[in-house]
């Protein structure tokens, strides 16, 4: 029999005792022992607790007890003149997974074959329809990638800013982004490192809410006559969304005496905001600091909750200041007492468009607990 030659792109083999192969591929199992005139190379298969199945001996394929579905996919290759008889399995299927043993006389080698079923999909969490991963500059930003399907669980490579983070079935990285990371590409790959096979990938880019940059005043001091209006401008740039501008003189908030205009740069999706203050001063303000501030993402500092009846009567106040209210657990026959209006009063240090520092919202809840 002539020596068999196989294309290295279709036959995958490793020199160790454990091998992995994708479904549909051809795998070559190498026998390290050689046949001699008196000893032949034998290949057997065993799966879990099933009995041993005879596959081949030298170049003979067992067509007597194997089904055509199996023996038509088997072949033996190698330099037969030198005693090489390696087992090839074509169109590999999940049912081919198991232990394969080649033996010559008293020598034997066991190979565990794992059949890989590749993942069907891979995705990044929290990606918008326009392929953005939203985040906030300076705040914890988790990025997670997950593969669907795959056996064994696929390897995940999550690439962020040139660094690679790995995991099985999923990978996650949490970091605090700065403005230079805005627009950076995030790539995720799903596959199998051992066989250098990563068929699935997806990309998105980081899209941040950005802090504003305040331009300093032209001078450290402001000279103005008493009773006359102070007219001064302040500008912020580079924020996303448009920054909220507010003014303080000493400890007094005078934002209501200002007007702001914003310009949106469509090429960067950033904002330039100019605030103009017109305020009458007197000698009581002499020497006090005039402060212009900008905030694109003002956090809620306090959030207080009250429970009232449908007639507006006070029932109780909750001690936690969370923006999301969780009602205390009570027996089912007392849940009806949770019915009523829930009022949240919040503030973040910035006067709202209604001229008020504290903002109030409410909702009505009807509890359907049983009354006995």
Wavefront OBJ file of the C-alpha trace (Angstrom):
o trace
v 0.000 0.000 0.000
v 1.305 3.410 -0.954
v 1.957 6.002 1.736
v -1.026 8.298 2.354
v -0.525 12.050 2.093
v -3.017 14.477 3.626
v -3.404 18.239 3.390
v -2.218 19.796 6.665
v -5.085 22.329 6.478
v -7.694 19.587 6.809
v -5.996 17.252 9.277
v -5.427 18.488 12.812
v -3.125 16.624 15.187
v -1.217 17.191 18.396
v 1.672 15.232 19.830
v 0.280 14.931 23.339
v -2.249 12.475 24.681
v -5.252 14.808 24.637
v -6.700 16.294 21.482
v -9.481 18.667 20.544
v -11.203 18.943 17.189
v -14.123 20.878 15.778
v -17.207 19.120 14.488
v -17.026 18.577 10.733
v -13.220 18.588 10.626
v -10.778 15.705 10.066
v -8.563 14.699 12.959
v -5.428 12.556 12.887
v -4.553 10.484 15.957
v -0.828 9.747 16.059
v 0.394 6.392 17.304
v 3.940 6.712 18.680
v 4.617 2.980 18.263
v 5.538 1.215 15.023
v 4.459 -2.102 13.640
v 6.984 -4.903 13.218
v 6.842 -8.067 11.163
v 5.566 -9.882 14.247
v 3.424 -7.150 15.909
v 0.684 -5.099 14.321
v -0.683 -1.626 15.284
v -4.188 -1.879 16.671
v -6.688 0.965 17.240
v -9.577 0.657 19.720
v -12.254 3.064 20.957
v -13.971 3.304 24.316
v -16.600 5.784 25.485
v -17.391 6.144 29.187
v -18.654 2.783 30.520
v -19.265 1.163 27.116
v -17.295 -1.854 25.943
v -14.158 -1.476 23.824
v -14.772 -1.190 20.062
v -12.195 -2.514 17.598
v -11.500 0.068 14.854
v -8.445 -0.911 12.806
v -5.334 -3.043 12.652
v -2.469 -1.766 10.520
v -4.197 -0.601 7.304
v -7.248 -2.824 7.842
v -10.480 -0.985 8.789
v -13.055 -2.994 10.709
v -15.987 -3.097 8.283
v -17.434 -6.243 9.842
v -18.790 -4.936 13.155
v -18.698 -1.157 12.610
v -21.603 0.584 10.901
v -21.004 2.167 7.468
v -21.650 5.565 9.041
v -18.503 4.994 11.117
v -16.109 2.952 8.965
v -16.641 5.159 5.886
v -15.126 8.037 7.871
v -12.066 6.102 9.068
v -8.728 5.771 7.316
v -5.153 4.891 8.248
v -2.170 6.995 7.196
v 1.594 7.200 7.710
v 4.718 5.624 6.280
v 3.603 2.015 6.339
v 7.027 0.796 5.197
v 8.404 2.300 8.410
v 5.587 0.776 10.494
v 3.517 3.972 10.923
v -0.258 3.541 11.174
v -2.076 6.681 12.302
v -5.870 6.827 12.584
v -7.801 9.516 10.705
v -11.434 10.380 11.435
v -13.233 12.503 8.827
v -16.325 14.693 9.331
v -15.940 14.482 13.103
v -19.160 14.321 15.125
v -19.996 14.669 18.770
v -20.510 10.891 18.975
v -16.812 10.411 18.116
v -15.749 11.893 21.463
v -14.021 9.473 23.815
v -10.827 7.484 24.402
v -8.768 6.046 21.538
v -6.009 3.537 22.195
v -3.249 2.444 19.871
v -1.272 -0.606 20.923
v 1.651 -2.651 19.642
v 2.308 -5.807 21.623
v 2.460 -4.670 25.257
v 2.904 -0.986 24.438
v -0.167 1.238 24.325
v -1.044 4.926 24.149
v -4.393 6.408 25.203
v -5.666 9.568 23.504
v -8.694 11.443 24.847
v -10.503 13.117 21.975
v -12.747 16.084 22.802
v -15.118 17.192 20.064
v -15.737 20.925 20.083
v -19.082 22.418 19.175
v -18.397 26.094 18.545
v -20.469 28.935 20.051
v -23.384 30.243 18.020
v -23.221 33.920 19.002
v -21.208 36.450 20.997
v -22.334 39.814 22.323
v -21.284 42.760 24.487
v -23.666 43.844 27.246
v -25.438 47.219 27.234
v -24.608 48.094 23.621
v -26.979 50.617 22.038
v -28.448 50.269 18.550
v -25.771 52.603 17.184
v -23.016 50.370 18.615
v -22.116 52.446 21.677
v -21.261 51.253 25.182
v -22.412 54.124 27.422
v -20.457 55.166 30.490
v -19.643 58.170 32.664
v -16.199 59.725 32.933
v -14.640 58.871 36.296
v -17.360 56.370 37.273
v -17.067 52.581 37.408
v -17.822 51.172 33.971
v -18.331 47.403 33.653
v -17.911 45.878 30.206
v -18.968 42.267 29.768
v -18.887 39.902 26.813
v -20.831 36.629 26.677
v -20.909 33.743 24.212
v -24.006 31.696 23.483
v -23.591 27.921 23.270
v -20.380 26.019 22.699
v -19.057 22.766 24.122
v -16.852 22.780 26.063
v -17.466 26.357 27.294
v -15.652 28.650 24.840
v -12.753 30.926 25.661
v -13.547 34.636 25.650
v -11.049 37.374 24.803
v -12.206 40.867 25.754
v -9.874 43.534 24.338
v -10.111 47.020 25.867
v -7.554 49.754 25.194
v -4.976 47.214 24.029
v -5.303 44.949 27.083
v -6.881 41.490 26.844
v -9.097 39.982 29.560
v -10.102 36.332 29.357
v -12.738 34.001 30.722
v -14.816 30.911 30.033
v -18.207 31.590 28.405
v -17.920 35.239 29.484
v -15.345 37.859 30.461
v -15.795 41.146 32.282
v -13.689 44.186 33.138
v -14.650 47.127 35.359
v -12.640 50.351 35.233
v -12.961 54.118 35.685
v -12.713 55.682 32.208
v -11.186 59.076 31.560
v -11.913 61.395 28.659
v -9.066 60.012 26.534
v -10.848 56.629 26.434
v -13.951 58.100 24.795
v -14.448 56.577 21.348
v -12.071 53.666 21.977
v -12.972 50.370 20.353
v -13.895 47.331 22.447
v -13.530 43.939 20.775
v -14.694 40.548 21.986
v -13.760 37.167 20.491
v -15.212 33.735 21.238
v -13.561 30.414 20.401
v -10.883 28.042 21.631
v -7.313 29.001 22.481
v -5.944 25.440 22.358
v -6.711 25.123 18.648
v -6.278 28.851 17.811
v -9.867 29.019 16.624
v -11.914 32.170 17.227
v -14.739 32.220 14.670
v -16.925 34.836 16.348
v -16.192 38.432 17.223
v -18.035 41.665 17.871
v -16.978 45.285 18.353
v -18.422 48.457 19.845
v -16.985 51.724 21.097
v -16.934 53.512 24.422
v -19.285 56.490 24.592
v -18.887 58.600 27.721
v -20.773 61.338 29.460
v -17.916 63.807 29.720
v -17.102 66.383 32.380
v -16.944 70.027 31.268
v -13.779 72.108 31.194
v -14.228 75.625 32.611
v -12.347 78.494 30.982
v -10.837 80.758 33.696
v -11.892 84.391 34.051
v -9.679 86.928 32.303
v -8.857 88.529 35.644
v -8.666 87.329 39.260
v -10.553 90.441 40.451
v -13.664 92.256 39.271
v -13.920 96.054 39.680
v -17.402 97.552 39.537
v -19.244 100.518 41.033
v -21.789 99.870 43.760
v -25.416 99.445 42.606
v -24.373 98.878 39.015
v -24.922 95.597 37.230
v -22.062 93.155 37.009
v -22.053 91.571 33.557
v -19.659 88.665 33.137
v -19.497 85.473 31.060
v -18.291 81.974 31.823
v -17.677 79.181 29.338
v -17.428 75.399 29.552
v -16.297 73.095 26.760
v -15.927 69.419 25.942
v -18.895 68.131 27.926
v -21.436 65.525 26.960
v -24.306 66.250 27.457
v -24.453 70.061 27.605
v -23.229 71.284 30.989
v -25.477 72.946 33.559
v -23.955 76.295 34.545
v -24.501 77.902 37.924
v -23.137 80.924 39.768
v -22.250 81.635 43.381
v -21.197 84.858 45.051
v -19.900 83.956 48.464
v -22.367 81.287 49.647
v -25.304 82.732 47.711
v -26.582 80.966 44.595
v -27.395 83.642 41.964
v -27.884 81.322 38.989
v -31.381 82.724 38.300
v -29.684 85.930 37.149
v -27.853 84.176 34.324
v -28.678 82.897 30.864
v -26.899 80.056 29.056
v -26.466 79.165 25.421
v -25.039 75.901 24.141
v -23.388 74.893 20.890
v -23.284 71.255 19.801
v -20.323 70.064 17.733
v -21.720 67.198 15.640
v -18.248 65.894 14.731
v -17.417 65.099 18.376
v -20.918 65.124 19.904
v -19.573 67.515 22.561
v -20.939 70.813 23.816
v -19.696 74.352 24.286
v -21.828 76.253 26.818
v -21.625 79.993 27.525
v -23.334 81.439 30.583
v -23.809 85.191 30.957
v -24.450 86.636 34.417
v -26.138 90.025 34.999
v -26.335 90.855 38.687
v -26.537 94.051 40.742
v -23.947 94.178 43.526
v -23.577 96.320 46.636
v -20.823 96.845 49.180
v -21.858 93.735 51.130
v -20.356 91.639 48.344
v -16.980 93.387 48.431
v -14.135 90.861 48.656
v -16.376 87.812 48.199
v -15.600 85.140 45.618
v -17.562 85.010 42.403
v -17.695 81.376 41.309
v -18.860 79.876 38.022
v -19.353 76.121 37.969
v -20.386 73.617 35.359
v -21.608 70.068 35.727
v -22.700 67.720 32.958
v -23.619 64.868 35.302
v -24.621 66.296 38.687
v -25.236 63.465 41.153
v -28.266 63.403 43.416
v -26.963 64.310 46.874
v -30.113 63.601 48.880
v -33.367 61.834 48.150
v -35.959 61.694 50.935
v -39.143 59.637 50.793
v -42.490 60.166 52.522
v -45.637 58.044 52.556
v -48.936 59.936 52.543
v -52.591 58.955 52.379
v -54.671 59.650 49.288
v -55.814 62.809 51.081
v -52.238 64.042 51.486
v -51.986 63.186 55.196
v -48.514 62.271 56.487
v -48.155 58.544 57.355
v -44.424 57.853 57.648
v -40.949 58.806 56.478
v -38.247 56.396 55.328
v -34.741 56.584 56.754
v -32.852 55.504 53.627
v -31.923 58.134 51.043
v -31.789 55.846 48.030
v -33.225 56.994 44.710
v -35.034 53.648 44.567
v -37.363 52.986 47.478
v -37.791 49.411 48.725
v -40.757 48.941 51.032
v -40.211 46.983 54.257
v -41.428 43.383 54.210
v -44.675 42.904 56.143
v -47.143 39.996 56.550
v -49.541 39.584 53.634
v -52.570 40.601 55.713
v -50.901 43.988 56.412
v -49.782 44.866 52.867
v -52.907 46.935 52.244
v -51.350 49.516 54.578
v -48.726 50.247 51.893
v -51.402 51.850 49.700
v -50.932 55.596 49.292
v -48.877 58.357 47.721
v -45.068 58.168 47.843
v -43.234 61.483 47.566
v -39.526 61.843 46.744
v -37.701 65.113 47.419
v -34.255 65.295 45.798
v -31.533 67.895 45.354
v -28.022 67.998 43.895
v -26.874 71.485 44.816
v -28.038 73.065 41.552
v -31.129 75.227 41.212
v -33.585 73.739 38.741
v -35.295 75.451 35.846
v -38.217 76.174 38.198
v -35.933 78.235 40.453
v -36.033 75.666 43.266
v -33.087 73.839 44.807
v -35.166 70.832 45.862
v -37.238 68.942 43.303
v -40.256 66.796 44.195
v -41.905 63.882 42.436
v -44.593 61.452 43.511
v -46.498 58.341 42.543
v -49.521 56.494 43.863
v -49.289 52.828 44.889
v -52.237 50.459 45.432
v -51.358 47.334 47.416
v -53.643 44.333 46.890
v -52.830 42.526 50.134
v -55.722 40.640 51.708
v -57.616 42.079 54.677
v -58.877 39.543 57.231
l 1 2 3 4 5 6 7 8 9 10 11 12 13 14 15 16 17 18 19 20 21 22 23 24 25 26 27 28 29 30 31 32 33 34 35 36 37 38 39 40 41 42 43 44 45 46 47 48 49 50 51 52 53 54 55 56 57 58 59 60 61 62 63 64 65 66 67 68 69 70 71 72 73 74 75 76 77 78 79 80 81 82 83 84 85 86 87 88 89 90 91 92 93 94 95 96 97 98 99 100 101 102 103 104 105 106 107 108 109 110 111 112 113 114 115 116 117 118 119 120 121 122 123 124 125 126 127 128 129 130 131 132 133 134 135 136 137 138 139 140 141 142 143 144 145 146 147 148 149 150 151 152 153 154 155 156 157 158 159 160 161 162 163 164 165 166 167 168 169 170 171 172 173 174 175 176 177 178 179 180 181 182 183 184 185 186 187 188 189 190 191 192 193 194 195 196 197 198 199 200 201 202 203 204 205 206 207 208 209 210 211 212 213 214 215 216 217 218 219 220 221 222 223 224 225 226 227 228 229 230 231 232 233 234 235 236 237 238 239 240 241 242 243 244 245 246 247 248 249 250 251 252 253 254 255 256 257 258 259 260 261 262 263 264 265 266 267 268 269 270 271 272 273 274 275 276 277 278 279 280 281 282 283 284 285 286 287 288 289 290 291 292 293 294 295 296 297 298 299 300 301 302 303 304 305 306 307 308 309 310 311 312 313 314 315 316 317 318 319 320 321 322 323 324 325 326 327 328 329 330 331 332 333 334 335 336 337 338 339 340 341 342 343 344 345 346 347 348 349 350 351 352 353 354 355 356 357 358 359 360 361 362 363 364 365 366 367 368 369 370 371 372
